[in-house]
């Protein structure tokens, strides 16, 4: 069972992107991968501030909330975040 904030054995979490880690914690699922759509995986607008806060803790940068509406997978968000930072 996945517990947010707890590293999972053999998950390779240390090499996962900050966005992927934030998605897994906020959506409380280890089944999230780089191409998972935040909204299709159960995310909604009220969870976006929590997602952004977690991402900020992991990366040191807080992106605008609109970014999650435009780019909704960890892979897309990582690429766009690299451009914006």
TAWO-V383496 format. One record per run of one state. SS is the DSSP state (2 for helix, 1 for strand, 0 for the rest). FROM is the first residue (numbers start at 1). LEN is the number of residues. If there is no record, write none. Layout:
BEGIN
ss from len
SS FROM LEN
SS FROM LEN
END
This chain:
BEGIN
ss from len
0 1 12
2 13 3
0 16 2
2 18 9
0 27 10
1 37 1
0 38 7
2 45 15
0 60 6
2 66 5
0 71 2
1 73 1
2 74 11
0 85 1
END
